[in-house]
Amino acid sequence: MAASLPPENLLNSLEEVFCCYICLGRLRDTRLCPKCSKMCCFQCIRRWLIEQKPSCPHCRSSLLLHELVKCRWVDDLLPRLDNQARKEALSKDQCPTHSEQLSVYCVTCRLCVCHQCALWAGEHADHKFQPVTEIYESHKTELYDEIKNLKRRLAEIVDCISDIDRQLNSYNQERDNQLKQINKVMKDITSRIDMQICSQITKLRYQQSTLQKDSDIVEQKIGEVLNKIETNVKSEFISSFPSM
């Protein structure tokens, strides 16, 4: 039987599932693409379809706003996941020695400790401390700034992809137009060549017919002359020679 995921790993996996693939944040007013089943925030996909192009940014399939599927069950489930995550966080935010909240950050040890560890534990004597909330907010702000940079980069990449799509469409259209012009020119050239060849064929056939008639007349004349040579006596042959 497959081993089940620990609660914290399960929550992390669910967080990845319920992440908008456009803004990369937690889903809000969830919608689903009917083609690839990817979920996203309504405002994100609405802005994409209106400002970018009417297609899914994940699967590139044609997509209109009214085709999106509303996922109410996701919006109902997310608050419950938040509650569970808070419970898990509280259980992990306790000192294993004193069962007190980890409220102090030991800068020297780079470790979160409770106030009793900071005040009375010998291993933290003369160490430098800061409130956990202060360190937490600092780190969170730093990460949010980085996420903003990543989102800007993502928007630039999406814009570049859209520009490339537009260029490809433009090049394909230009190619089709050029091919149409080439085909038209080729048809005109072929038509002119056919007309010229047909004219030459007509002339040659007329010449052939004329020569054939001349050939028949010559053959007939040869036959008449040979017949007179063979049938006429010498005196008749001599008298008829001028007419031959």
Accessible surface in RSA format (square Angstrom, percent):
REM  Atomic radii and reference values for relative SASA: ProtOr
REM  Chains: A
REM  Algorithm: Lee & Richards
REM  Probe-radius: 1.40
REM  Slices: 20
REM RES _ NUM      All-atoms   Total-Side   Main-Chain    Non-polar    All polar
REM                ABS   REL    ABS   REL    ABS   REL    ABS   REL    ABS   REL
RES MET A   1   241.26 124.9 152.99 101.3  88.27 210.2 127.07 108.0 114.19 151.3
RES ALA A   2    96.18  88.4  65.32 100.8  30.86  70.2  76.30 107.5  19.87  52.6
RES ALA A   3   102.00  93.8  65.61 101.3  36.39  82.8  74.49 104.9  27.51  72.9
RES SER A   4   106.46  90.0  77.48 103.4  28.99  66.8  52.77 112.4  53.69  75.2
RES LEU A   5    96.88  54.0  80.17  57.4  16.70  42.0  80.67  56.7  16.21  43.6
RES PRO A   6    56.55  41.2  49.42  45.1   7.13  25.9  56.47  46.6   0.08   0.5
RES PRO A   7    76.25  55.6  72.22  65.8   4.02  14.6  76.00  62.8   0.24   1.5
RES GLU A   8    68.99  39.6  67.36  51.0   1.64   3.9  23.05  44.6  45.95  37.5
RES ASN A   9    63.65  43.9  61.90  59.8   1.75   4.2  10.28  24.8  53.37  51.6
RES LEU A  10    83.29  46.4  83.29  59.6   0.00   0.0  83.29  58.5   0.00   0.0
RES LEU A  11    21.61  12.0  21.22  15.2   0.39   1.0  21.22  14.9   0.39   1.0
RES ASN A  12    87.37  60.3  85.60  82.7   1.77   4.3  21.57  51.9  65.81  63.6
RES SER A  13    43.82  37.0  41.57  55.5   2.25   5.2  22.19  47.2  21.63  30.3
RES LEU A  14    48.12  26.8  48.12  34.4   0.00   0.0  48.12  33.8   0.00   0.0
RES GLU A  15    65.01  37.3  59.60  45.1   5.41  12.9  36.87  71.3  28.13  23.0
RES GLU A  16   137.38  78.9 117.61  89.0  19.77  47.1  45.76  88.5  91.62  74.8
RES VAL A  17    85.80  56.5  69.12  62.6  16.68  40.2  76.90  66.8   8.90  24.1
RES PHE A  18     6.84   3.4   6.46   4.0   0.38   1.0   6.46   3.9   0.38   1.1
RES CYS A  19    42.55  32.2  32.59  36.4   9.95  23.4  10.87  27.5  31.67  34.2
RES CYS A  20     0.00   0.0   0.00   0.0   0.00   0.0   0.00   0.0   0.00   0.0
RES TYR A  21    41.79  19.5  23.22  13.2  18.58  48.3  26.37  19.8  15.42  19.0
RES ILE A  22    34.68  19.7  27.90  20.8   6.78  16.3  30.93  22.3   3.76  10.2
RES CYS A  23    20.24  15.3  16.12  18.0   4.12   9.7  18.71  47.4   1.52   1.6
RES LEU A  24    97.94  54.5  76.85  55.0  21.09  53.0  77.02  54.1  20.92  56.3
RES GLY A  25    23.33  28.8   0.00   N/A  23.33  28.8  23.33  64.0   0.00   0.0
RES ARG A  26    72.50  30.4  59.79  30.5  12.71  30.3  41.88  57.2  30.62  18.6
RES LEU A  27     4.08   2.3   0.00   0.0   4.08  10.3   0.00   0.0   4.08  11.0
RES ARG A  28   143.81  60.4 138.05  70.4   5.75  13.7  70.56  96.4  73.24  44.4
RES ASP A  29    62.41  43.7  50.83  50.6  11.58  27.4  27.79  65.4  34.62  34.5
RES THR A  30     0.00   0.0   0.00   0.0   0.00   0.0   0.00   0.0   0.00   0.0
RES ARG A  31    34.28  14.4  34.28  17.5   0.00   0.0   0.05   0.1  34.23  20.7
RES LEU A  32    39.24  21.9  39.24  28.1   0.00   0.0  39.24  27.6   0.00   0.0
RES CYS A  33     0.76   0.6   0.70   0.8   0.06   0.1   0.70   1.8   0.06   0.1
RES PRO A  34    59.50  43.4  28.41  25.9  31.09 113.0  32.41  26.8  27.09 168.4
RES LYS A  35   110.47  53.9  73.44  45.1  37.03  88.2  62.14  55.9  48.33  51.5
RES CYS A  36    37.73  28.5  10.67  11.9  27.06  63.6  18.91  47.9  18.82  20.3
RES SER A  37    74.14  62.6  60.15  80.3  13.99  32.2  28.05  59.7  46.09  64.6
RES LYS A  38    87.39  42.6  86.29  52.9   1.10   2.6  32.79  29.5  54.59  58.2
RES MET A  39    23.99  12.4  19.30  12.8   4.69  11.2  18.31  15.6   5.68   7.5
RES CYS A  40     0.53   0.4   0.53   0.6   0.00   0.0   0.00   0.0   0.53   0.6
RES CYS A  41     1.50   1.1   1.50   1.7   0.00   0.0   1.50   3.8   0.00   0.0
RES PHE A  42    40.57  20.3  40.57  25.1   0.00   0.0  40.57  24.6   0.00   0.0
RES GLN A  43   117.92  65.9 114.69  83.8   3.23   7.7  57.20 121.7  60.72  46.1
RES CYS A  44    22.52  17.0  13.71  15.3   8.81  20.7   6.95  17.6  15.58  16.8
RES ILE A  45     0.26   0.1   0.26   0.2   0.00   0.0   0.26   0.2   0.00   0.0
RES ARG A  46    99.31  41.7  99.31  50.6   0.00   0.0   3.26   4.5  96.04  58.2
RES ARG A  47   158.88  66.7 155.20  79.1   3.67   8.7  48.42  66.2 110.46  66.9
RES TRP A  48    17.29   6.9  13.77   6.7   3.52   8.3  16.89   9.0   0.40   0.6
RES LEU A  49    19.36  10.8   7.08   5.1  12.28  30.9   7.17   5.0  12.19  32.8
RES ILE A  50   111.40  63.4  80.07  59.6  31.33  75.5  85.47  61.5  25.92  70.4
RES GLU A  51   108.88  62.5  75.89  57.4  32.99  78.5  32.84  63.5  76.04  62.1
RES GLN A  52    63.52  35.5  39.25  28.7  24.27  57.8   5.22  11.1  58.30  44.2
RES LYS A  53    57.07  27.8  54.80  33.6   2.27   5.4  38.85  35.0  18.22  19.4
RES PRO A  54    78.33  57.1  75.99  69.3   2.34   8.5  75.99  62.7   2.34  14.6
RES SER A  55    11.04   9.3  11.04  14.7   0.00   0.0  10.23  21.8   0.81   1.1
RES CYS A  56     0.00   0.0   0.00   0.0   0.00   0.0   0.00   0.0   0.00   0.0
RES PRO A  57    24.50  17.9  10.35   9.4  14.14  51.4  10.39   8.6  14.10  87.7
RES HIS A  58    91.94  50.2  67.27  46.8  24.66  63.1  51.12  52.7  40.82  47.5
RES CYS A  59    43.47  32.9  17.62  19.7  25.85  60.8  24.96  63.3  18.51  20.0
RES ARG A  60   106.95  44.9  87.09  44.4  19.86  47.3  52.51  71.8  54.44  33.0
RES SER A  61    37.71  31.9  29.73  39.7   7.97  18.4  15.23  32.4  22.47  31.5
RES SER A  62    79.90  67.5  69.33  92.5  10.57  24.3  44.03  93.8  35.87  50.3
RES LEU A  63     0.17   0.1   0.00   0.0   0.17   0.4   0.08   0.1   0.09   0.2
RES LEU A  64    85.50  47.6  84.31  60.3   1.20   3.0  85.50  60.0   0.00   0.0
RES LEU A  65    68.34  38.1  57.64  41.2  10.70  26.9  57.64  40.5  10.70  28.8
RES HIS A  66   149.64  81.8 113.79  79.1  35.85  91.7  90.75  93.5  58.90  68.5
RES GLU A  67    64.17  36.8  50.94  38.5  13.23  31.5  20.76  40.2  43.42  35.4
RES LEU A  68    20.44  11.4   1.94   1.4  18.50  46.5   1.94   1.4  18.50  49.8
RES VAL A  69    70.51  46.4  67.16  60.8   3.35   8.1  70.51  61.3   0.00   0.0
RES LYS A  70    76.48  37.3  55.70  34.2  20.77  49.5  44.90  40.4  31.58  33.6
RES CYS A  71     4.99   3.8   3.62   4.0   1.37   3.2   1.37   3.5   3.62   3.9
RES ARG A  72   159.63  67.0 156.65  79.9   2.98   7.1  57.10  78.0 102.53  62.1
RES TRP A  73   145.54  58.4 137.06  66.3   8.48  19.9 125.15  66.7  20.39  33.1
RES VAL A  74     0.00   0.0   0.00   0.0   0.00   0.0   0.00   0.0   0.00   0.0
RES ASP A  75    43.20  30.3  31.39  31.2  11.81  27.9  26.22  61.7  16.98  16.9
RES ASP A  76    91.31  64.0  82.51  82.1   8.80  20.8  25.03  58.9  66.27  66.1
RES LEU A  77    57.09  31.8  55.52  39.7   1.57   4.0  57.06  40.1   0.03   0.1
RES LEU A  78    11.57   6.4  11.57   8.3   0.00   0.0  11.57   8.1   0.00   0.0
RES PRO A  79    71.63  52.2  68.62  62.6   3.01  10.9  70.99  58.6   0.64   4.0
RES ARG A  80   165.76  69.6 159.31  81.2   6.46  15.4  48.05  65.7 117.71  71.3
RES LEU A  81    17.47   9.7  16.96  12.1   0.51   1.3  17.19  12.1   0.28   0.8
RES ASP A  82    43.19  30.3  41.29  41.1   1.90   4.5   9.53  22.4  33.66  33.6
RES ASN A  83    69.88  48.2  68.01  65.7   1.87   4.5  16.97  40.8  52.91  51.1
RES GLN A  84    75.01  41.9  73.97  54.1   1.04   2.5  24.29  51.7  50.72  38.5
RES ALA A  85    35.46  32.6  31.13  48.0   4.34   9.9  31.86  44.9   3.61   9.6
RES ARG A  86   139.12  58.4 136.63  69.6   2.50   5.9  68.47  93.6  70.65  42.8
RES LYS A  87   132.86  64.8 126.26  77.5   6.60  15.7  74.04  66.6  58.82  62.6
RES GLU A  88    33.93  19.5  32.68  24.7   1.25   3.0   5.73  11.1  28.19  23.0
RES ALA A  89    50.37  46.3  46.09  71.1   4.28   9.7  48.91  68.9   1.46   3.9
RES LEU A  90   118.09  65.8 116.27  83.2   1.82   4.6 116.47  81.8   1.62   4.4
RES SER A  91    72.41  61.2  49.03  65.4  23.39  53.9  47.55 101.3  24.86  34.8
RES LYS A  92   130.25  63.5 107.62  66.0  22.63  53.9  75.98  68.4  54.27  57.8
RES ASP A  93    58.62  41.1  58.50  58.2   0.12   0.3   2.36   5.6  56.26  56.1
RES GLN A  94    96.17  53.8  86.01  62.9  10.16  24.2   9.67  20.6  86.50  65.6
RES CYS A  95     5.99   4.5   4.46   5.0   1.54   3.6   0.00   0.0   5.99   6.5
RES PRO A  96   130.99  95.5  90.63  82.6  40.36 146.7 103.52  85.5  27.47 170.7
RES THR A  97   105.01  74.7  72.47  73.5  32.54  77.5  49.58  66.6  55.43  83.8
RES HIS A  98    65.94  36.0  45.54  31.7  20.40  52.2  30.85  31.8  35.10  40.8
RES SER A  99    84.57  71.5  65.52  87.4  19.05  43.9  30.36  64.7  54.21  75.9
RES GLU A 100    60.09  34.5  58.29  44.1   1.80   4.3   2.99   5.8  57.10  46.6
RES GLN A 101   113.95  63.7 106.31  77.7   7.65  18.2  28.04  59.7  85.91  65.2
RES LEU A 102    27.50  15.3  25.75  18.4   1.75   4.4  25.75  18.1   1.75   4.7
RES SER A 103    48.28  40.8  38.02  50.7  10.26  23.6  34.45  73.4  13.83  19.4
RES VAL A 104    25.61  16.9  25.61  23.2   0.00   0.0  25.61  22.3   0.00   0.0
RES TYR A 105    40.83  19.1  40.83  23.2   0.00   0.0  22.02  16.6  18.80  23.2
RES CYS A 106     0.00   0.0   0.00   0.0   0.00   0.0   0.00   0.0   0.00   0.0
RES VAL A 107    49.89  32.8  43.67  39.5   6.22  15.0  43.67  37.9   6.22  16.9
RES THR A 108    84.24  59.9  52.32  53.0  31.92  76.1  51.08  68.6  33.15  50.1
RES CYS A 109    56.74  42.9  28.29  31.6  28.45  66.9  15.52  39.3  41.22  44.4
RES ARG A 110   196.16  82.4 174.56  89.0  21.60  51.4  46.48  63.5 149.69  90.7
RES LEU A 111    97.30  54.2  95.10  68.0   2.20   5.5  97.30  68.3   0.00   0.0
RES CYS A 112    52.66  39.8  42.26  47.1  10.40  24.4   9.24  23.4  43.42  46.8
RES VAL A 113     7.72   5.1   6.49   5.9   1.24   3.0   7.72   6.7   0.00   0.0
RES CYS A 114     0.00   0.0   0.00   0.0   0.00   0.0   0.00   0.0   0.00   0.0
RES HIS A 115    80.36  43.9  80.15  55.7   0.22   0.6  50.79  52.3  29.57  34.4
RES GLN A 116    55.62  31.1  54.87  40.1   0.74   1.8   6.34  13.5  49.27  37.4
RES CYS A 117    15.14  11.4  15.04  16.8   0.10   0.2   0.17   0.4  14.97  16.1
RES ALA A 118    17.26  15.9   6.44   9.9  10.82  24.6   6.44   9.1  10.82  28.7
RES LEU A 119   118.33  65.9  91.34  65.3  26.99  67.8  93.04  65.3  25.29  68.1
RES TRP A 120   192.51  77.3 162.71  78.8  29.80  70.0 152.26  81.2  40.26  65.3
RES ALA A 121    24.05  22.1   9.80  15.1  14.25  32.4  19.41  27.3   4.65  12.3
RES GLY A 122    61.49  75.8   0.00   N/A  61.49  75.8  40.36 110.8  21.13  47.3
RES GLU A 123   124.46  71.5  99.79  75.5  24.67  58.7  58.99 114.1  65.47  53.5
RES HIS A 124    10.19   5.6   9.03   6.3   1.16   3.0   2.96   3.1   7.23   8.4
RES ALA A 125    62.08  57.1  43.65  67.4  18.43  41.9  52.92  74.5   9.16  24.3
RES ASP A 126   156.09 109.3 107.18 106.7  48.91 115.7  41.09  96.7 115.00 114.7
RES HIS A 127    46.41  25.4  31.42  21.8  14.99  38.3  13.25  13.7  33.16  38.6
RES LYS A 128   137.59  67.1 130.01  79.8   7.58  18.1  80.22  72.2  57.37  61.1
RES PHE A 129    65.12  32.6  39.97  24.8  25.16  65.5  40.11  24.3  25.02  71.6
RES GLN A 130    54.57  30.5  51.83  37.9   2.74   6.5  14.39  30.6  40.18  30.5
RES PRO A 131    69.65  50.8  67.18  61.2   2.47   9.0  69.31  57.2   0.34   2.1
RES VAL A 132    30.35  20.0  29.92  27.1   0.43   1.0  30.10  26.2   0.25   0.7
RES THR A 133    99.05  70.4  98.05  99.4   0.99   2.4  79.21 106.4  19.84  30.0
RES GLU A 134    93.37  53.6  84.52  63.9   8.85  21.1  41.23  79.7  52.14  42.6
RES ILE A 135    26.50  15.1  26.45  19.7   0.05   0.1  26.50  19.1   0.00   0.0
RES TYR A 136   122.18  57.0 117.27  66.7   4.90  12.8  87.80  66.0  34.37  42.4
RES GLU A 137    84.80  48.7  84.51  63.9   0.29   0.7  43.16  83.5  41.64  34.0
RES SER A 138    63.79  53.9  51.43  68.6  12.37  28.5  27.83  59.3  35.97  50.4
RES HIS A 139   100.73  55.1  99.59  69.2   1.14   2.9  80.14  82.6  20.60  24.0
RES LYS A 140    67.10  32.7  64.35  39.5   2.75   6.5  30.91  27.8  36.19  38.5
RES THR A 141    74.84  53.2  72.53  73.5   2.31   5.5  52.88  71.0  21.96  33.2
RES GLU A 142   116.83  67.1 110.90  83.9   5.93  14.1  41.96  81.2  74.87  61.1
RES LEU A 143   114.61  63.8 114.50  81.9   0.11   0.3 114.52  80.4   0.09   0.2
RES TYR A 144   120.47  56.2 120.17  68.4   0.31   0.8  76.77  57.7  43.70  53.9
RES ASP A 145    69.08  48.4  67.42  67.1   1.66   3.9  24.47  57.6  44.62  44.5
RES GLU A 146    88.57  50.9  87.79  66.4   0.78   1.8  32.04  62.0  56.53  46.2
RES ILE A 147    69.01  39.3  69.01  51.4   0.00   0.0  69.01  49.7   0.00   0.0
RES LYS A 148   119.77  58.4 117.78  72.3   1.99   4.7  66.91  60.2  52.86  56.3
RES ASN A 149    66.22  45.7  60.92  58.9   5.30  12.8  20.56  49.5  45.66  44.1
RES LEU A 150    95.67  53.3  92.26  66.0   3.41   8.6  92.50  65.0   3.17   8.5
RES LYS A 151    82.08  40.0  77.67  47.7   4.41  10.5  36.83  33.1  45.25  48.2
RES ARG A 152   139.26  58.5 135.20  68.9   4.06   9.7  69.94  95.6  69.32  42.0
RES ARG A 153   131.72  55.3 130.15  66.3   1.58   3.8  45.67  62.4  86.05  52.2
RES LEU A 154    55.33  30.8  54.03  38.7   1.30   3.3  55.12  38.7   0.21   0.6
RES ALA A 155    53.29  49.0  46.91  72.4   6.38  14.5  52.91  74.5   0.38   1.0
RES GLU A 156    92.28  53.0  89.69  67.9   2.59   6.2  35.46  68.6  56.82  46.4
RES ILE A 157    68.86  39.2  67.88  50.6   0.98   2.4  68.86  49.6   0.00   0.0
RES VAL A 158    28.01  18.4  27.81  25.2   0.20   0.5  27.92  24.3   0.09   0.2
RES ASP A 159    63.74  44.6  63.07  62.8   0.67   1.6  21.77  51.2  41.97  41.9
RES CYS A 160    68.67  51.9  66.85  74.6   1.82   4.3  18.28  46.3  50.39  54.3
RES ILE A 161    56.82  32.3  56.41  42.0   0.41   1.0  56.77  40.9   0.05   0.1
RES SER A 162     4.82   4.1   3.98   5.3   0.85   2.0   3.22   6.9   1.60   2.2
RES ASP A 163    57.72  40.4  56.58  56.3   1.15   2.7  15.61  36.7  42.11  42.0
RES ILE A 164    95.00  54.1  94.95  70.7   0.05   0.1  95.00  68.4   0.00   0.0
RES ASP A 165    35.10  24.6  33.71  33.5   1.39   3.3   8.62  20.3  26.48  26.4
RES ARG A 166   138.41  58.1 132.49  67.5   5.92  14.1  73.28 100.2  65.13  39.5
RES GLN A 167    99.01  55.4  95.92  70.1   3.09   7.4  30.73  65.4  68.28  51.8
RES LEU A 168    95.35  53.1  95.20  68.1   0.15   0.4  95.23  66.9   0.13   0.3
RES ASN A 169    95.71  66.0  90.41  87.4   5.30  12.8  26.74  64.4  68.97  66.7
RES SER A 170    66.48  56.2  59.03  78.8   7.44  17.1  28.51  60.7  37.97  53.2
RES TYR A 171   147.27  68.8 143.45  81.6   3.82   9.9  99.82  75.0  47.46  58.5
RES ASN A 172    67.48  46.5  67.11  64.9   0.37   0.9  14.43  34.7  53.06  51.3
RES GLN A 173   118.57  66.3 114.92  84.0   3.65   8.7  30.67  65.3  87.89  66.7
RES GLU A 174    88.07  50.6  86.92  65.8   1.14   2.7  38.87  75.2  49.20  40.2
RES ARG A 175   138.35  58.1 132.98  67.8   5.37  12.8  57.82  79.0  80.53  48.8
RES ASP A 176    61.27  42.9  59.34  59.1   1.92   4.5  16.53  38.9  44.74  44.6
RES ASN A 177    60.86  42.0  59.35  57.4   1.51   3.6  14.09  33.9  46.78  45.2
RES GLN A 178    81.46  45.5  81.41  59.5   0.04   0.1  25.94  55.2  55.52  42.1
RES LEU A 179    88.50  49.3  88.50  63.3   0.00   0.0  88.50  62.1   0.00   0.0
RES LYS A 180   141.94  69.2 135.03  82.8   6.91  16.4  84.72  76.3  57.21  60.9
RES GLN A 181   108.09  60.4 105.44  77.1   2.64   6.3  36.89  78.5  71.19  54.0
RES ILE A 182    93.54  53.2  91.42  68.1   2.11   5.1  93.51  67.3   0.02   0.1
RES ASN A 183    81.90  56.5  80.37  77.7   1.53   3.7  15.74  37.9  66.16  63.9
RES LYS A 184   134.37  65.6 131.37  80.6   3.00   7.1  96.82  87.1  37.55  40.0
RES VAL A 185    80.81  53.2  80.30  72.7   0.51   1.2  80.81  70.2   0.00   0.0
RES MET A 186   103.50  53.6 103.34  68.4   0.16   0.4  80.73  68.6  22.77  30.2
RES LYS A 187   149.69  73.0 142.06  87.2   7.63  18.2  88.25  79.4  61.44  65.4
RES ASP A 188    58.84  41.2  56.38  56.1   2.46   5.8  12.50  29.4  46.34  46.2
RES ILE A 189    62.48  35.6  62.42  46.5   0.05   0.1  62.44  45.0   0.04   0.1
RES THR A 190    69.17  49.2  67.90  68.8   1.26   3.0  51.00  68.5  18.16  27.5
RES SER A 191    57.31  48.4  51.26  68.4   6.05  13.9  28.44  60.6  28.87  40.4
RES ARG A 192   133.15  55.9 131.66  67.1   1.49   3.5  56.95  77.8  76.20  46.2
RES ILE A 193    82.10  46.7  82.10  61.2   0.00   0.0  82.10  59.1   0.00   0.0
RES ASP A 194    73.64  51.6  72.19  71.9   1.45   3.4  21.84  51.4  51.81  51.7
RES MET A 195   133.83  69.3 124.27  82.2   9.56  22.8 106.68  90.7  27.15  36.0
RES GLN A 196   118.28  66.1 113.09  82.6   5.19  12.3  41.83  89.0  76.45  58.0
RES ILE A 197    89.26  50.8  88.01  65.6   1.25   3.0  89.26  64.3   0.00   0.0
RES CYS A 198    76.12  57.6  73.58  82.1   2.54   6.0  25.22  63.9  50.90  54.9
RES SER A 199    52.11  44.0  43.37  57.9   8.75  20.2  30.46  64.9  21.65  30.3
RES GLN A 200    99.08  55.4  99.08  72.4   0.00   0.0  33.28  70.8  65.80  49.9
RES ILE A 201    69.33  39.5  68.76  51.2   0.57   1.4  69.33  49.9   0.00   0.0
RES THR A 202    91.26  64.9  87.39  88.6   3.87   9.2  65.76  88.3  25.50  38.5
RES LYS A 203   115.00  56.1 111.26  68.3   3.74   8.9  68.58  61.7  46.43  49.5
RES LEU A 204   108.48  60.4 104.99  75.1   3.50   8.8 105.27  73.9   3.22   8.7
RES ARG A 205   163.39  68.6 158.47  80.8   4.92  11.7  48.67  66.5 114.72  69.5
RES TYR A 206   157.69  73.6 151.78  86.4   5.91  15.4 112.03  84.2  45.66  56.3
RES GLN A 207    97.57  54.6  95.49  69.8   2.08   5.0  28.06  59.7  69.51  52.7
RES GLN A 208   124.11  69.4 118.90  86.9   5.22  12.4  37.36  79.5  86.75  65.8
RES SER A 209    54.02  45.6  46.32  61.8   7.69  17.7  30.17  64.3  23.84  33.4
RES THR A 210    55.01  39.1  53.72  54.5   1.29   3.1  49.67  66.7   5.34   8.1
RES LEU A 211   118.27  65.9 114.77  82.1   3.50   8.8 115.00  80.8   3.27   8.8
RES GLN A 212   102.78  57.5  99.85  73.0   2.92   7.0  37.83  80.5  64.95  49.3
RES LYS A 213   134.83  65.8 132.75  81.5   2.08   4.9  77.98  70.2  56.85  60.6
RES ASP A 214    68.67  48.1  67.26  66.9   1.41   3.3  23.64  55.6  45.03  44.9
RES SER A 215    45.54  38.5  38.06  50.8   7.48  17.2  25.69  54.7  19.85  27.8
RES ASP A 216    72.62  50.9  66.95  66.6   5.67  13.4  28.34  66.7  44.28  44.2
RES ILE A 217   112.16  63.8 111.20  82.8   0.95   2.3 111.60  80.4   0.56   1.5
RES VAL A 218    83.91  55.2  82.32  74.5   1.59   3.8  83.91  72.9   0.00   0.0
RES GLU A 219   114.18  65.6 104.14  78.8  10.04  23.9  37.92  73.3  76.25  62.3
RES GLN A 220   115.69  64.7 103.79  75.9  11.90  28.3  38.67  82.3  77.02  58.4
RES LYS A 221    95.18  46.4  93.87  57.6   1.31   3.1  60.28  54.3  34.90  37.2
RES ILE A 222    91.11  51.8  88.60  66.0   2.51   6.0  91.11  65.6   0.00   0.0
RES GLY A 223    37.19  45.9   0.00   N/A  37.19  45.9  31.68  86.9   5.51  12.3
RES GLU A 224    80.09  46.0  74.90  56.7   5.19  12.3  36.55  70.7  43.54  35.6
RES VAL A 225    39.72  26.1  39.62  35.9   0.10   0.2  39.72  34.5   0.00   0.0
RES LEU A 226    92.34  51.4  92.34  66.1   0.00   0.0  92.34  64.9   0.00   0.0
RES ASN A 227    84.38  58.2  81.31  78.6   3.06   7.4  17.17  41.3  67.20  65.0
RES LYS A 228    76.08  37.1  76.08  46.7   0.00   0.0  40.85  36.8  35.24  37.5
RES ILE A 229    88.56  50.4  72.96  54.4  15.60  37.6  73.01  52.6  15.55  42.2
RES GLU A 230   140.69  80.8 102.88  77.8  37.81  90.0  40.72  78.8  99.97  81.6
RES THR A 231    87.70  62.4  57.24  58.0  30.45  72.6  57.63  77.4  30.07  45.5
RES ASN A 232    40.55  28.0  26.50  25.6  14.05  33.8   0.22   0.5  40.32  39.0
RES VAL A 233    90.11  59.3  82.92  75.1   7.19  17.3  90.11  78.3   0.00   0.0
RES LYS A 234   176.86  86.3 171.32 105.1   5.54  13.2 116.68 105.0  60.18  64.1
RES SER A 235    80.36  67.9  67.28  89.8  13.08  30.1  54.31 115.7  26.05  36.5
RES GLU A 236    90.24  51.8  88.26  66.8   1.98   4.7  32.16  62.2  58.08  47.4
RES PHE A 237    62.46  31.3  62.46  38.7   0.00   0.0  62.46  37.9   0.00   0.0
RES ILE A 238   123.64  70.4 116.74  87.0   6.90  16.6 117.91  84.9   5.74  15.6
RES SER A 239    87.12  73.6  56.59  75.5  30.53  70.3  52.58 112.0  34.54  48.4
RES SER A 240    26.08  22.0  20.32  27.1   5.76  13.3  26.08  55.5   0.00   0.0
RES PHE A 241   126.67  63.4 122.85  76.1   3.81   9.9 122.85  74.5   3.81  10.9
RES PRO A 242   113.60  82.8  76.15  69.4  37.45 136.1  85.09  70.3  28.51 177.2
RES SER A 243    81.31  68.7  49.96  66.7  31.34  72.2  56.31 119.9  25.00  35.0
RES MET A 244    53.83  27.9  11.75   7.8  42.08 100.2  25.95  22.1  27.88  36.9
END  Absolute sums over single chains surface
CHAIN  1 A    18766.3      16679.7       2086.6      10968.8       7797.5
END  Absolute sums over all chains
TOTAL         18766.3      16679.7       2086.6      10968.8       7797.5
